[in-house]
């Protein structure tokens, strides 16, 4: 994996760049659609490629490990071939799911024991086998195994958790260095910065991660319930330490406002289920604000949802038609809303790239944030 920093905003830490993997070039800032189990919910791979031009999607190690399972994925020749996706794939480590979904989890120095949320079967994730699992999945960008601390948590818990995450990182890096890709493309490995909302721990973790010299770095354990201002404060600390010449990936974030603020603080990569999950429930993100399409006010509104955003999508459906589909429980409604929201998120980061390139990002961001926060 290669990363080239193309432009730096003079009024903030916002950056524009490009990541190159063996499968695609990824312009940053970038939003990564979440394809948890090898599928972005309600969205066909052709739409991801041709309609919204997503250069990279996310797969989830925990879910793919449990279903369809590693034998099936390896038999298919990796996730790219299994799901017919010829662009980049990033996989998270499964750590968040172990700590949020799995029942009866037990943390040990060797790893995390947990029971599947599907059938209750018992499993062990270690820093080593998480590397091996992601080798089998074949992701272009892999994550280190970590513990995602809950919020709130006390300093003692966060301290012990961070020590565990750092010891796991060293073991994961060694496993990555002593194994090879299974398919015909290279793989990158990102450490993850943790430390909850404690500045000293975040700084320590960022320094520990930076010393590893990885090709990219991730920031985890945020957007887990803490106030947005605390998340931004942690990003300021972390990004003052992480190397400028490496991409920074903020995991699981977030709203359009979160993304613009995080870009201004030096983040390059984002993922979140919000565009598709909220879309299925009738919430649409637009340049003018947030729409609850179920509201009566849209019943006779025959204007397009957001015409500029859909220059990326051959899909000029009206608000009235989409409301009808959502209210009626039609599957097409959830698909259109999800596709619209993904198109909007990708439009937003591409627009950010252009504003950074033009030297106007900060002024544009300050104008956009009030609009993006408005309920229409």
C-alpha positions as CSV (number, residue, x, y, z in Angstrom):
1,X,0.0,0.0,0.0
2,X,1.2,3.5,-0.8
3,X,0.0,6.9,0.4
4,X,0.8,10.2,-1.2
5,X,-0.1,13.5,0.5
6,X,-1.2,15.9,-2.2
7,X,-2.5,19.0,-0.5
8,X,-2.6,20.4,3.1
9,X,-5.1,23.0,4.2
10,X,-3.4,26.1,5.6
11,X,-6.2,26.9,8.1
12,X,-6.6,23.4,9.6
13,X,-5.0,20.0,9.7
14,X,-7.2,18.8,6.7
15,X,-5.3,16.9,4.1
16,X,-6.0,15.5,0.6
17,X,-4.2,12.5,-0.6
18,X,-4.4,9.2,-2.4
19,X,-4.0,5.6,-1.2
20,X,-2.9,3.0,-3.7
21,X,-3.6,-0.7,-3.2
22,X,-3.3,-3.5,-5.7
23,X,-7.0,-3.2,-6.3
24,X,-7.8,0.5,-6.5
25,X,-6.7,4.1,-6.0
26,X,-8.5,5.7,-3.0
27,X,-8.8,9.5,-2.9
28,X,-8.7,10.8,0.6
29,X,-10.6,12.0,2.6
30,X,-12.6,8.8,1.9
31,X,-15.8,7.3,3.2
32,X,-15.9,3.5,3.2
33,X,-19.3,1.8,2.9
34,X,-19.8,-0.9,5.4
35,X,-20.2,-4.4,3.9
36,X,-20.3,-6.3,7.1
37,X,-20.9,-9.8,5.9
38,X,-19.7,-9.3,2.3
39,X,-22.7,-7.2,1.4
40,X,-23.5,-3.5,1.8
41,X,-27.1,-3.8,2.9
42,X,-29.5,-3.3,0.0
43,X,-26.8,-2.2,-2.4
44,X,-25.7,-4.2,-5.4
45,X,-21.9,-4.3,-6.1
46,X,-22.6,-2.8,-9.6
47,X,-24.2,0.2,-7.9
48,X,-21.2,0.6,-5.6
49,X,-18.9,0.5,-8.6
50,X,-20.9,2.3,-11.3
51,X,-23.4,4.6,-9.5
52,X,-21.5,5.9,-6.5
53,X,-17.9,4.9,-7.6
54,X,-16.9,3.5,-4.2
55,X,-13.2,2.7,-4.3
56,X,-13.1,0.6,-1.1
57,X,-15.6,-1.2,1.1
58,X,-15.4,-2.7,4.6
59,X,-15.8,-6.3,5.6
60,X,-16.1,-7.5,9.2
61,X,-13.8,-10.1,10.4
62,X,-16.0,-11.3,13.3
63,X,-19.1,-11.8,11.1
64,X,-17.3,-13.3,8.1
65,X,-15.4,-15.7,10.4
66,X,-18.7,-17.0,11.8
67,X,-20.7,-17.0,8.6
68,X,-20.0,-18.1,5.9
69,X,-16.8,-19.3,7.6
70,X,-13.2,-19.4,6.5
71,X,-13.4,-22.6,4.5
72,X,-16.0,-21.1,2.2
73,X,-14.1,-17.8,1.8
74,X,-10.8,-19.6,1.1
75,X,-12.4,-22.0,-1.3
76,X,-13.7,-19.1,-3.3
77,X,-10.3,-17.5,-3.5
78,X,-10.8,-14.8,-0.9
79,X,-13.6,-12.2,-0.3
80,X,-13.0,-10.3,-3.5
81,X,-13.9,-13.3,-5.6
82,X,-16.5,-14.6,-3.3
83,X,-18.5,-11.3,-3.5
84,X,-17.4,-10.3,-7.0
85,X,-15.7,-7.1,-6.0
86,X,-12.6,-6.0,-7.8
87,X,-11.8,-2.9,-5.8
88,X,-10.2,-2.5,-2.4
89,X,-11.5,-4.1,0.8
90,X,-10.6,-3.1,4.4
91,X,-11.4,-5.4,7.3
92,X,-11.7,-4.5,10.9
93,X,-10.3,-6.9,13.5
94,X,-13.5,-8.1,15.0
95,X,-12.5,-6.6,18.3
96,X,-15.5,-4.2,18.5
97,X,-18.0,-7.0,17.8
98,X,-16.4,-9.4,20.3
99,X,-16.8,-6.7,23.0
100,X,-20.3,-5.6,21.9
101,X,-22.1,-8.6,20.4
102,X,-20.6,-11.7,21.8
103,X,-22.0,-13.3,24.9
104,X,-19.9,-14.3,27.9
105,X,-16.7,-12.9,26.6
106,X,-13.5,-13.4,28.7
107,X,-10.4,-11.4,28.2
108,X,-7.1,-13.3,28.7
109,X,-3.5,-12.3,27.9
110,X,-3.6,-14.9,25.1
111,X,-6.8,-13.3,23.5
112,X,-10.5,-13.1,23.9
113,X,-12.8,-16.0,24.4
114,X,-16.4,-15.4,23.3
115,X,-19.6,-17.2,22.4
116,X,-21.2,-16.6,19.0
117,X,-24.3,-14.4,18.9
118,X,-25.6,-16.8,16.2
119,X,-25.5,-20.2,17.9
120,X,-23.6,-19.8,21.2
121,X,-20.6,-21.7,20.1
122,X,-17.3,-20.9,21.8
123,X,-14.4,-19.3,20.0
124,X,-11.0,-17.7,20.7
125,X,-9.6,-14.6,18.9
126,X,-5.9,-14.0,19.4
127,X,-3.7,-11.3,17.8
128,X,-2.1,-14.1,15.7
129,X,-5.2,-15.8,14.4
130,X,-6.9,-12.5,13.6
131,X,-4.0,-11.9,11.2
132,X,-4.5,-15.4,9.8
133,X,-8.2,-14.9,9.4
134,X,-7.7,-11.6,7.5
135,X,-5.1,-13.3,5.4
136,X,-7.8,-15.8,4.4
137,X,-10.4,-13.1,3.8
138,X,-7.8,-11.4,1.6
139,X,-8.4,-7.7,2.7
140,X,-6.2,-5.1,1.1
141,X,-6.0,-3.3,4.5
142,X,-6.1,-5.3,7.7
143,X,-6.5,-4.2,11.3
144,X,-4.7,-5.3,14.5
145,X,-6.7,-7.0,17.2
146,X,-7.6,-4.6,20.0
147,X,-10.1,-4.1,22.9
148,X,-12.6,-1.4,22.2
149,X,-13.2,0.1,25.6
150,X,-16.7,1.0,26.6
151,X,-17.9,4.5,27.4
152,X,-17.9,5.5,30.2
153,X,-15.0,3.6,31.8
154,X,-12.7,4.6,34.6
155,X,-9.0,5.3,34.3
156,X,-8.0,1.9,35.8
157,X,-10.1,0.0,33.2
158,X,-8.8,2.1,30.4
159,X,-5.2,1.7,31.5
160,X,-5.4,-2.1,31.7
161,X,-7.2,-2.3,28.4
162,X,-4.6,-0.2,26.7
163,X,-1.8,-2.4,28.1
164,X,-3.6,-5.4,26.7
165,X,-4.1,-3.8,23.3
166,X,-0.5,-2.8,23.1
167,X,0.8,-6.3,23.9
168,X,-1.6,-7.7,21.4
169,X,-0.3,-5.2,18.8
170,X,3.3,-6.4,19.1
171,X,2.1,-10.0,18.7
172,X,0.0,-9.1,15.7
173,X,2.8,-7.2,14.0
174,X,5.1,-10.2,14.4
175,X,2.5,-12.6,12.9
176,X,1.9,-10.2,10.0
177,X,5.7,-10.0,9.4
178,X,6.2,-13.8,9.4
179,X,3.2,-14.7,7.1
180,X,2.5,-14.0,3.5
181,X,-0.7,-13.1,1.5
182,X,-2.6,-16.1,0.3
183,X,-3.8,-14.6,-3.0
184,X,-2.3,-12.5,-5.8
185,X,-2.2,-9.1,-4.1
186,X,-0.4,-7.4,-1.2
187,X,-1.9,-6.6,2.2
188,X,-1.3,-3.7,4.6
189,X,-1.6,-3.9,8.4
190,X,-2.8,-1.0,10.6
191,X,-2.3,-0.7,14.3
192,X,-5.1,0.9,16.3
193,X,-4.8,3.7,18.8
194,X,-6.9,3.3,22.0
195,X,-7.1,5.0,25.4
196,X,-10.8,5.9,25.8
197,X,-11.2,9.7,26.5
198,X,-8.1,10.1,28.6
199,X,-5.6,12.4,26.9
200,X,-2.5,11.0,28.5
201,X,-3.5,7.4,27.5
202,X,-4.4,8.6,24.0
203,X,-1.0,10.3,23.6
204,X,0.8,7.3,25.0
205,X,-1.0,5.0,22.6
206,X,-0.4,7.3,19.6
207,X,3.3,7.4,20.4
208,X,3.4,3.6,20.8
209,X,1.7,3.1,17.5
210,X,3.7,5.7,15.7
211,X,6.9,4.0,16.7
212,X,5.8,0.8,14.8
213,X,6.3,2.5,11.4
214,X,3.2,1.0,9.9
215,X,2.0,2.1,6.5
216,X,-1.2,3.4,8.0
217,X,-2.8,3.9,11.5
218,X,-6.3,3.6,12.9
219,X,-8.0,5.3,15.7
220,X,-10.5,3.2,17.6
221,X,-12.7,3.4,20.7
222,X,-14.4,6.7,19.7
223,X,-18.0,7.4,18.8
224,X,-19.1,4.8,21.4
225,X,-21.4,7.1,23.3
226,X,-19.0,9.9,24.4
227,X,-20.0,13.5,23.6
228,X,-18.7,14.7,20.2
229,X,-16.5,17.3,21.8
230,X,-14.6,14.6,23.8
231,X,-14.1,12.7,20.5
232,X,-12.7,15.8,18.8
233,X,-10.4,16.5,21.8
234,X,-9.0,13.0,21.5
235,X,-8.4,13.4,17.8
236,X,-6.5,16.6,18.4
237,X,-4.2,14.7,20.8
238,X,-3.7,11.7,18.6
239,X,-3.2,13.5,15.3
240,X,-0.6,15.7,16.8
241,X,1.5,12.5,17.3
242,X,0.7,10.2,14.4
243,X,3.0,10.7,11.4
244,X,1.9,13.1,8.7
245,X,3.1,10.8,5.9
246,X,0.7,7.9,6.8
247,X,-3.1,7.8,6.4
248,X,-5.2,8.0,9.5
249,X,-8.4,6.0,9.8
250,X,-11.1,6.9,12.3
251,X,-13.1,3.8,12.9
252,X,-16.9,3.8,13.0
253,X,-17.5,7.5,12.5
254,X,-20.0,9.0,11.9
255,X,-22.4,11.8,11.1
256,X,-21.6,14.2,8.2
257,X,-20.8,16.9,10.8
258,X,-18.5,14.4,12.7
259,X,-16.7,13.7,9.4
260,X,-16.1,17.3,8.4
261,X,-14.8,18.2,11.9
262,X,-12.6,15.1,11.9
263,X,-11.2,15.9,8.5
264,X,-10.3,19.4,9.8
265,X,-8.4,17.6,12.6
266,X,-6.3,15.5,10.2
267,X,-8.3,12.3,9.6
268,X,-8.3,10.7,6.2
269,X,-10.5,7.6,6.3
270,X,-14.0,6.9,7.7
271,X,-16.6,4.2,7.9
272,X,-20.0,4.0,9.5
273,X,-23.3,2.0,9.1
274,X,-25.3,5.3,9.5
275,X,-25.9,5.9,5.8
276,X,-27.5,2.5,5.2
277,X,-29.0,1.9,8.6
278,X,-30.6,5.3,8.8
279,X,-31.7,5.2,5.2
280,X,-33.6,1.9,5.8
281,X,-35.5,3.8,8.5
282,X,-36.4,6.8,6.3
283,X,-33.7,9.3,7.4
284,X,-32.0,11.0,4.5
285,X,-28.8,13.2,4.5
286,X,-28.8,16.1,2.1
287,X,-26.8,19.3,1.5
288,X,-29.7,21.3,3.0
289,X,-30.1,19.1,6.1
290,X,-31.7,15.9,7.4
291,X,-35.0,14.7,6.1
292,X,-37.3,12.3,7.8
293,X,-39.0,11.1,4.7
294,X,-41.9,9.5,6.6
295,X,-43.2,13.0,7.6
296,X,-46.5,14.1,6.0
297,X,-44.9,17.2,4.6
298,X,-43.1,15.2,1.9
299,X,-46.2,13.4,0.6
300,X,-46.7,15.8,-2.3
301,X,-43.2,17.0,-2.8
302,X,-42.2,15.9,-6.3
303,X,-38.7,17.5,-6.3
304,X,-35.6,15.3,-6.4
305,X,-34.0,14.3,-3.1
306,X,-30.8,16.1,-3.7
307,X,-30.0,16.7,-7.4
308,X,-26.4,17.7,-7.1
309,X,-25.5,14.6,-5.1
310,X,-27.2,12.4,-7.7
311,X,-24.9,13.6,-10.5
312,X,-23.2,10.4,-9.2
313,X,-26.3,8.3,-9.4
314,X,-28.8,7.9,-12.3
315,X,-31.6,8.1,-9.8
316,X,-33.7,11.2,-9.7
317,X,-36.5,9.9,-7.6
318,X,-38.8,12.4,-5.9
319,X,-39.3,12.8,-2.2
320,X,-43.0,11.9,-2.6
321,X,-42.2,8.6,-4.4
322,X,-39.6,7.6,-1.8
323,X,-42.0,8.5,1.0
324,X,-44.6,6.3,-0.6
325,X,-42.2,3.4,-0.8
326,X,-40.9,3.7,2.8
327,X,-44.4,4.1,4.3
328,X,-45.6,1.1,2.3
329,X,-42.7,-1.0,3.4
330,X,-41.5,-1.6,-0.1
331,X,-37.9,-3.0,-0.3
332,X,-37.1,-0.5,-3.1
333,X,-37.6,2.3,-0.6
334,X,-34.9,1.1,1.7
335,X,-32.6,0.5,-1.3
336,X,-33.1,4.0,-2.8
337,X,-32.7,5.7,0.6
338,X,-29.5,3.7,1.4
339,X,-28.0,4.4,-2.1
340,X,-28.9,8.1,-1.7
341,X,-27.2,8.3,1.7
342,X,-24.1,6.6,0.5
343,X,-24.0,8.9,-2.6
344,X,-24.2,11.8,-0.2
345,X,-21.4,10.7,2.1
346,X,-19.2,10.0,-0.9
347,X,-20.1,13.4,-2.4
348,X,-19.2,15.0,0.9
349,X,-15.7,13.6,1.1
350,X,-15.0,14.3,-2.6
351,X,-16.2,17.8,-2.1
352,X,-13.9,18.1,0.9
353,X,-11.0,16.9,-1.3
354,X,-11.7,19.6,-3.8
355,X,-12.0,22.3,-1.2
356,X,-8.7,21.3,0.4
357,X,-7.1,21.4,-3.0
358,X,-8.5,24.9,-3.6
359,X,-7.5,26.2,-0.2
360,X,-11.1,26.9,0.8
361,X,-11.9,23.9,3.0
362,X,-12.3,25.7,6.3
363,X,-14.7,28.4,5.0
364,X,-16.7,25.7,3.2
365,X,-16.8,23.5,6.3
366,X,-18.0,26.3,8.5
367,X,-20.8,27.0,6.0
368,X,-21.8,23.4,5.6
369,X,-22.0,22.4,9.3
370,X,-25.1,24.4,10.2
371,X,-26.9,23.1,7.2
372,X,-26.0,19.5,7.8
373,X,-27.2,19.8,11.4
374,X,-30.6,21.2,10.3
375,X,-33.8,19.0,10.5
376,X,-35.9,19.8,7.5
